[in-house]
Amino acid sequence: MQSTSTVAPSFLEATITDLETRTGRGSGSLPADQRRSHILEAVRSAGEVDVRRLAGDLGVSQMTVRRDLSHLDRVGLLRRVHGGATVRASPTARSEVMPAEKTGIAQAVAGLVQDGDVVGIDVGSTCTAVAHQLALREGLTAVTTSLHAAMAFQNSPSRCVLLGGIVTREGSLVDGGPLVHRRELNLTKLVLGCGGVSADRGVTYFDLGETAIREDLVERSETVILAADHSKFEVDRAITLGGLGVVDVLVTDAEPPQRLAEALRAADVEVVVAPA
């Protein structure tokens, strides 16, 4: 039986048509910030977008769309995939990705923590897995800006200090007051996650406010541990915390690729690969 259904105009097409009506301009003349705004609206509406369709809707080249998608992925507003992009998963959803690898990394990190340590715990699904491991221990003090990490200590024999501030979409707290309050902290260990770690850019993240807090905590830490699975290798995000030398130990689930491994050795970073 032959289908008689028709394809409705896309959300992006409707938005651009409305903009052209109001501005009298074709979509090809849209500035980058407006193009990216429309792309985000399309992703949030449809859940997934296609490079070819976006290029046709916007009246620009596929290369321009790919650059826009790469920028939006780098700043954490969507997730770039082959041929297009999808919405960026929530922290809860990301915790369900590679759970065995994250648990292995978390257990290896916990093995580096001694009784009585004061441990800073970063935002992110891998660091939340670390929090769950450390919450089983006695005699530790955890310090975090992550609501997810703090909740792991709700019934723990160890205590947790939650640094205050404004809640972000990642479930972290930022802009919580004078920086001097954080600088009064003295951490034995600091466990960082990351958006990416590369030979060229070092340790990178999505959010400027969260990274400013990381900088403060790094200054107050005796040992900085980076907990990162292999999907973060040779990936660059928008905000740089520092070169590889900001880290003392990398705990991961696989050997880093050769170029990154050489850069880590040159920066005197110990690499710990968690057992499979």
N, C-alpha and C positions, 0 to 999 in steps of 0.2 A: 504494500500500500504506500503510495507516494505521500511524503510529508507535506503539509501545507503551512507549517510553522514558519515564522519569520524571525530574524535575529534583531533584537532591540538594540538601539544605539548604546554604546558603552557609556559608563558614568563619566569617563574622561572626555569622550566626544561631546557630551551634553555640556560639561563644564566649559570646555574650550569654545563651543559655539556661543554660549552665553557671554564669555569674555570678549570674543570677537565682536559680538553685537554691541557691547558696551564701549569698547575701545576703538572699534573700526580697524583693528589690525588683524592680520592673518596669524595663525599659530606659529608659523616659522619665525616670526619676529619676537616671540616671547623671550624675555630675559631668563637667565639660568635659574634665578630663585623662584620665578613663577612656574617654569617648566617642572622643577623639582617638587614644588608644592602640589601641582596637578598629579604628578606621578605618585606621590604619597597618598593622595586622596583616592587614586585608582587602586592602589595596593590595599588600602584599608577597606575599600568597598568590595573588591572582588577576591581579596586574599592572595591573589597571584596575578602577575602581569607578564606580558610577552614583549620582547624588545621590538619585534617587527610591527606589532600592532601599535605600540606606543609611538614608534617613529612615524607611522602613518597618521595617527591621531594628532600628533603635535606638529607634523609637517617639517620634521628635521631628519637628519641622517641617523641610521642605526648606531653609528659610532658616537654621535652626540648623546643618544640615549644611554649607551653603555657607560660613557663617562659620568653621566648623571647618576646612574645606578651604583657605580663604583663609589662615588662620593657619598651617597646616602647610606651605603653599606658601611663605609669607613667610619662614619659618625654615628652608626648604630641605629639608624631609623628604619632600615629594612634589611633583608638578607638576600644577597646576590646569589642567584643560582644559574645554571647553564640555560641560556636563552631568555632569561628574564629575572624576576625577583619575587620574593614572597614576604609576608609580614614577619617581623622579628619575633621569635617565640618569647613567651614570658619566662621569668626566672624559674617558675615551677615546672614549665614544660621543658626547659633546658636541663633541669636536673634529671630528667628521664632519658637524656641522650648519653650514651656510653656510660651507664651507671657502674658497670664492673670496673672500667678503667678509672673512673673517678674515686671509687671506693679504694682501689689499690693505691692510688696516689695519696689519698687521705691517710691510709694506714701507714704508708712510708713516711709521710710528714709527721704523724704522731710519734713515730719511732725516734724522731730527732728532738722531741720535746722532753725535757726532764721535769721531775717533780719539783714544784715550787716556782716554775717558770711563769712569767707574765707574758702572755702571747697575744699579739695583735692579729686579728682575723679580718681579711678583706671581704669585699662583696663578691658574689658570684656562686655558681652552682658547685664548683670544685671546692671553694673555700667553705661553703656550707657543709659539704661532705666531711671536710677536716673538722669543722665544729662538732659534728655528731660524734666523731671519733674521740675528740678531746673531752667532750662532755661525759664520757664514761670514766674519766680519770678523777682522782682526788687531788686536792692541794694545788690546783692550777688557778690562775686568774686570767680570764679571757677579756680582751678589750676589742670592741668592734663598733662599726657604724651600720652593720647589716642587721636588719630585723630578723631575717631568716636564720642567720648564725646565732643571734641572741636567743631565739626560741629553742634552739637545741639544748641550751643550758637551763631551761625552765625547771627541770627536776634533777639537775646535776649536783653531785657532791662538790664540784668546783664552782667558783663564782664567776659572774660575767658582768662587766661594766659596759653599758650601751651608751655611746657618745651621742648626744642629742642633736637635733637639727630639723630640717625640712625633709619630708619623705619624698624620694624620687621614685620613678616608675620601676627601678630595679629593687626597691625595698631597702635602700640605703638612706642614711641621714646626713645631710650636708648643710653648710652655712649655719653651724650651731653656735656661733659666738666667737669671741676673740681667739685667735690662733694660739695665744700664750697658754690657754687652758690645755690644749693638746700637747703643747711642748713641755708641760710639767710631767708628762708621762715618761716612764722609763720601762721599755719593753726588752725582755730577754730575747724573744723571737718575734718576727713579724712574718705572717704568712700572706703572700700576695697571690691573687689570680691575675689574669691579664686578658686583653682583647687579642693580643698578638705578641710574638717575640721573634725578632729577626736580627740577622747580622748587621744590617744597615741602620735600623732605627732603634734597636734595643727593645725595651719593654713599653708597649703602647696600649692605650685605652680609648674608650668612647667619650667619656664624660669629664669635662674640665674641673667641675667642683669636686667630684670624687677623687680625681687625681691630685688636686691640691692637698687634700687630706692625706693621701698616701705619701706625698712628699714630706709632710710634717712628721708622720709616723716613722718613715725611713730614718729621719734624723735622730729619732729617739730609740732606735733599735740596735741591739748588739749584733744580731744575725738576721739577715733578710732571706727568706725562703720563697721562691717562686714555684707555685703549684700549677702546672700547665700541661694539658694533654697534647698529643702530637698534632691535633688539628690547628693549634695555635702557632706552629712552627712556620717561620718565614712569612708571617702575616703582619701587615702594618695597619694600625688604626690611626685615628686623627690626632690623638693627644699622646705625647711622649713623656713618660716619667723620667727616663734617663737611659744611658747606654747600658750594655750588659753588666758593666762593673757595679751597678747599683745593687746587684743581686749577689749573695754569697753562695747559695745552693739552688739548683733547679731540680725539682722532683717531677718526674714525668712518667709516661707509660711506654715510651719507645725511644730508641737512640735518635738524637737529632741528626738531620741531614749534614753532610760533610762540611759545607760552608759555615753553617751555624755552629756545628761542633768545634770547628777551628776557632771561631770568634769567641766562643765560651771559654775555651782553653786559654786564649790570649788574654781574656778578662779575668782569669783565675777563678772561674765559677765552677764549683763542684757539681757534677751531674749525677743524680741518683735515679735509676730506672726501676720503678716498682715492679715486683714480680708479677707475672701474668696470672 
